[in-house]
Amino acid sequence: MVRAIRGATTVKNNTREEILDATSELVQEIMERNGITRENIISIIFSVTSDLDAAFPATAARQMGFDRVAMLSTYEMDVPDSLRKCIRVLIHIQTDKKNDELAYVYLKEARKLRPDIIQQNEQMEE
């Protein structure tokens, strides 16, 4: 079955290093929390806020060995008063897990985006 996992993180500065490091951390955390491997991943869509342009987030995934996974980097809608310097991800996976068994991952300032998900994740870990 095909499922999708969401996640997001933030960086403090618009630098190549910070974008790639934060993206790698986010993807790795999603994989660990959901028990998935590169072989489970069908495609990955990354989006960034308009204030991030120093690197493509997909570059971080390629550096992690995702050289045969379809990926796309794009801009998130520029909504007034929304979280800035944010990297979002949508990962499509092949899995037998149900949607409610998947852990969405929100790191750093992106935790503010989905406090309901943060609470669910904490309950799953107990």
Secondary structure as GFF3:
##gff-version 3
##sequence-region A 1 126
A	DSSP	beta_strand	2	10	.	.	.	ID=ss1
A	DSSP	alpha_helix	16	34	.	.	.	ID=ss2
A	DSSP	three_ten_helix	38	40	.	.	.	ID=ss3
A	DSSP	beta_strand	41	48	.	.	.	ID=ss4
A	DSSP	alpha_helix	57	63	.	.	.	ID=ss5
A	DSSP	beta_strand	70	75	.	.	.	ID=ss6
A	DSSP	beta_strand	86	94	.	.	.	ID=ss7
A	DSSP	three_ten_helix	99	101	.	.	.	ID=ss8
A	DSSP	beta_strand	105	106	.	.	.	ID=ss9
A	DSSP	three_ten_helix	108	112	.	.	.	ID=ss10
A	DSSP	alpha_helix	115	125	.	.	.	ID=ss11
###
